[in-house]
């Protein structure tokens, strides 16, 4: 069986849908990664040999002032890593494209980490803690995650809730680039990984996973709106702006698109183009 942390996250819910394996799925009410002293005791209730961590503080703006980013993404993850090391548990952990400074794009796993905001710093620190304390682990860096599920932080549903009012004007940054990733695609990838794990030698422990492609925030939003307009018979529009238009607190890296070839080659997984993945996901909404 698998211990899956993050009962209410879109990724955890997609994993439960896809992997078809016995899972102990755990909510933040049962295990609070901010309660560092209690993590070991809480996890000790489970005897599973695989732990998948979908817990994260992912409010990029809030992370600039909220200590929960470090408490959860760094110190909390560190305690999970220690537990896994002490109990011979494989830890599968999800990280982010925001550990990079965005000056390059199409990042590979060996590119230097250089976050430019507190959220990225907290996630990079979590990676380092896993590498320091954990014996068996796989870190999956992903980006621009969305799904068909109605969850608190799902970008797709936020857009839909505004789009259904019709004749809305949306604004998308034309100077911020990344790799959109359907949570269903990522869940499919984790299913393939789990099928290989009994024979895996852990020679590589950090991977990138995204749907194929690099696209601006504007173009991604335009594609979403176009599909909602067609699906719901709407007439919304998207305007191009620079990221400075939004007056955000946290600096955003310009291009954090990911190269996922290593994951694909290692686990013999066929990646999906981001447009195909988006179509697949919107069909389920």
N, C-alpha and C positions, 0 to 999 in steps of 0.2 A: 504493500500500500504506500501511498504518498501523503505527506503532510503538505497542505496547500494553504499558505498564509495570504489572506486578502479576500474574504468571502464576498465582499460587495464590489470589488474592482472589476472593470470590464474584461481585463485579461484573464483573471481567475475564473470568471463565469464562462468565458469562451473555452478555457482549458477543460473545465468540467464537461462542457458540451462535446468536445472533440476527442479527448484522449482515451475515453472508454476504459479507464482503470479505476480500481478502488481508491477513493480519496477521502482523507480526513480534512475537510475544508474549515478553516478557522477564521473567525471575524476579529476585528480590532477590539471588540468587547471582551473576547476571551484572552487575547494576547495583545498587550499595549507595548509597542517598541519604545515608548518613552519611559516605561517602567523598567529601567535597565536591570535592577536587582531581581525582578520577578520573571525575567525572560527564561532563564534556565529552568526554573521550577515549572513554568507553564508549558514549555516545550517537552519537559520530561514526562508529561502525561502520554506522549505518543512514542511508539516503538518503531515507527517506519524508518526505512533506510534511505529515503529520498525526501528532501524538503525543498519545495518550490516557494520562493519568497516573492509575492506580488505586492507586499506592503511598501508604500513609499509616500513621502511628502512631496507632491509634485506641483504645488502652487509656486510658479517661478517668481511672480511678483511678491507674494507673501514671504517667500524665503529670504528676501532682503532684510526683513526685520524680525521674523518669527524663528525662535530658537528650535522649534519643532523640526525644521529642516535638518539641522545637525543631529538633534536627538534621535530622530527616526532613521534618516538616510545614512548616518555615519555610526554613532555610538550604538544605536539599536541593532543595526546590521552587524556591527562588530561582535555583539553578544550572541547573536544568532550563529555567526561563524565559529565562535568559541564552542558553543554547544555542539555544532556539527562535528568539529574536530575531536571533541572529547568522546563522542558517541558513534564515531565512524559512520556519519550520515553524509550523503552526497547533497551539497547545497547547489541549487540552481537559482541564480539571482539575476534580476533585470536592472540594467543601468541605462544610460541615456547618451544621446548624441551631444548633449550640452556639456559634456566633459571636454569638448574641443573648443578652440577659440574661433572657429568658423573662417579662418583665412585660406583654407585649402579646398575643402569639399572632397567627396568620394573617399572619405577616410577609411584606411585599413587599420587592423588591430594594432599594428606596431607603431602607428603614428603617435607622437608625443601628446600627452594629456595637458591641456592648458585652459581650464574653465575661466570664464570672464564674469560670472555672476555667482551669487551664494548658492543657488540651487545646484549648479554644476559643480561647485566646490564640495558640497555635501555628498553628492553622488560619487565624485572621484575619491573622496576620503573613504566612503563605504567600500569601494573597490579595493583600495589599498589595505583596508582592515581584513577583508576576505583573503587577499593574497598573503597577508602576514600570518593569520591565525588558522586558516582552514587548510585541511589536507586534500580533500577531494571537493572540487567546486567547478562550476561552469558559470561564467558571467556572460550574459547576453545583452549587448548594447542595442537599443532600438530607438525609433524616432517617430514623432508625429503620430502617435497611436490613436486609433479611433475604432469604433465597432458599431454594430446594429443594435446594441443593448442600450436601454435608457438608464444611464448612470450619471452620477453627479458631475463628473468631469469629462463627459463624452462630447467632444467638439462637434461631431456630426449631428447629434440631437440638439445641441444649442443652436446650430445653424437652422435646423429644420423648424424648431419652435418659433424662430423669427420669420423664416421663409413662408410659413403657411398663412401669415397675415397678408401676403401678396403686395406687389408694388413697392417692395423694400429696396433700398440701395445699400449694398454691402461694400466694405472697403478692405482691400487686401494689399499687403506689402509686396512690392515688386523687387525689393532688394534683400529679401530674406529667403534662402533656399534650403531645402531639406529633402528627406525621403519619407513620404507618407507610408504608414504601415497599418494595415488592417489587423486587428487583434485576432481575427480568424486565421489569417495567414501565419501569424506568429504561433498561435496554438497548434496549427498543422505542423509547423517546424519543430515545436517541442515534442509533439507526438512522435515524429520521426527520430528525434534525438533519443527519447526514452527507449525506443525500440532498438537502438544501437548500444545502449549504455553498458550492458553486461559484458561487451567485448571491447569497450573503448579504453585506450591506454592513457588518456588524460595528458598526452603530449602537448596538446593545445587546450587552454582553459578559458580563453576570452574570445568571443565571437561577436560579429556584427550581424544584425538581422533587420532588414527592411524589405518592403516591396521594391521592385527594380525601378530606378529612375531618380532624377533630381528635378525638382520643380519649385517655383516660387510660391510663397503664401498666396499671392494673387491668383496664380494659375490653378492651384489646388482648390481654392475657394470658388473660382469661376466654374471649375468642373463639377463641384458639388451642387452649386446653384443651378447650373444647366440641367443636371439630372433631376433635381427636385422640381424645376419648372416643368420638365417633360412628364414626370411621374404624377404630379399633382395639378397640372394645368395652371401654372402660375406664370408670372411675368416679372420676376425680380432681376436686378442688375448688380454687377460688381464693378467697382471703380478701382483703378490702380492708384496707390499712394506709396510714399516711402514710409519705412517703419517709424520714422520720427513723428509722423502724423498722430500716432497713438499715444505719445507722451508717456511711455512706460517707464517704470522705476528701474527695473533690472535691465542691464544691457543685454542685447541679443546677438549671438554670433551670426555672421552673415551667411555662411554656407556650411552646414553640418551634414550634408548628404553622405550616406554610408555605402561602402562597398561590402556586399555580403557574400562574396565569392568563397571565402574560407569556410563559412558554415555550409554552403551549398555543396562544396567539394568534399568536405569532411563527412557529412552525414547523408550524402547522395540525395539532396533535397532540391526539387525544382522550384525556384523562386517565381513569383507571379509579378507581372508588370503592375505598377501602381494604379493605372486606369482600370485594368481588369479587376483588380482587388476592390476598387471603389464601387464598380458596377455590381459585383457580387454582394457587397455589404449593403448597398442601398436597396437592392431587391428584397432584402430581409426586413427592412424597416416598415 
